[in-house]
Amino acid sequence: MGSGIDKRTLKTSIYQVLLGLATADSARQKSESGGYDLIPANRDLAGAEGGNWSTLTTASPAEGALKSIAGQYEFILLDCPPALNMLT
């Protein structure tokens, strides 16, 4: 929310991207206040640790999900939760 994106109103988040239900491009949003792009998360991702990750197609879901937009950026930063779990 610090980026100016209201996570409560998201139709598409990084959760859907990691599961292959949406593309990174379709989930990407512009932070007008920050001047950068982001793929936001919401509570769906917070509860995903116990979810069914067997549908993931790569060992590194973020790498596969971001491959389609990686060439458009000089840097891509991943903000991970403060835990060593499946998502991190």
C-alpha positions in Angstrom: 0.0 0.0 0.0 3.0 2.2 0.4 3.3 2.2 -3.4 -0.1 3.7 -3.8 -1.8 0.4 -4.8 -4.8 -0.7 -2.7 -4.3 -4.4 -2.3 -7.9 -4.9 -1.2 -9.1 -4.0 -4.7 -6.7 -6.2 -6.8 -8.2 -8.3 -9.5 -4.8 -9.9 -10.3 -1.8 -10.3 -8.0 1.5 -12.1 -8.0 -0.4 -15.1 -6.6 -2.2 -15.7 -9.9 1.0 -15.1 -11.8 2.9 -17.7 -9.9 0.2 -20.2 -10.4 0.1 -19.5 -14.1 -3.4 -18.1 -14.0 -2.3 -14.6 -15.2 0.7 -13.1 -16.9 3.2 -10.8 -15.3 2.3 -8.2 -17.8 -1.4 -8.4 -17.0 -0.8 -8.1 -13.2 1.8 -5.3 -13.5 0.7 -1.9 -12.2 2.4 1.5 -12.2 3.2 3.2 -8.9 2.4 6.8 -9.8 3.9 8.1 -6.5 7.0 6.0 -6.8 7.6 6.1 -10.6 8.1 2.3 -10.9 6.2 -0.8 -11.9 5.2 -3.5 -9.5 3.3 -6.7 -9.4 1.3 -6.4 -6.1 0.4 -9.1 -3.6 -2.5 -9.4 -1.2 -3.7 -11.8 1.5 -4.0 -14.6 -1.2 -0.2 -14.9 -1.2 0.1 -14.7 2.6 -2.1 -17.9 2.8 -0.4 -19.6 -0.1 2.2 -21.5 1.9 -0.3 -24.3 2.6 -1.6 -24.2 -0.9 -1.2 -26.6 -3.8 2.0 -25.6 -5.6 2.1 -28.9 -7.6 0.8 -26.9 -10.6 4.0 -24.8 -10.8 6.0 -25.6 -13.9 9.5 -24.5 -12.9 11.7 -24.9 -9.9 11.8 -21.1 -9.6 8.2 -19.8 -10.2 9.3 -16.2 -10.0 11.9 -16.7 -12.7 9.4 -18.3 -15.1 6.7 -15.7 -14.3 9.0 -12.7 -14.9 10.8 -14.0 -18.0 8.3 -12.4 -20.3 8.9 -8.9 -18.9 12.5 -9.1 -17.8 13.9 -7.5 -21.0 11.9 -4.3 -20.2 13.8 -3.6 -17.0 17.4 -3.0 -16.0 16.6 -4.2 -12.4 13.9 -6.4 -10.9 13.6 -6.5 -7.1 11.8 -9.2 -5.3 10.4 -8.3 -1.9 10.2 -11.6 0.0 8.4 -12.4 3.2 10.7 -12.5 6.3 10.6 -16.3 6.5 12.4 -19.3 5.0 9.4 -21.1 3.4 8.3 -22.4 0.0 7.5 -18.9 -1.2 10.8 -17.4 -0.2 
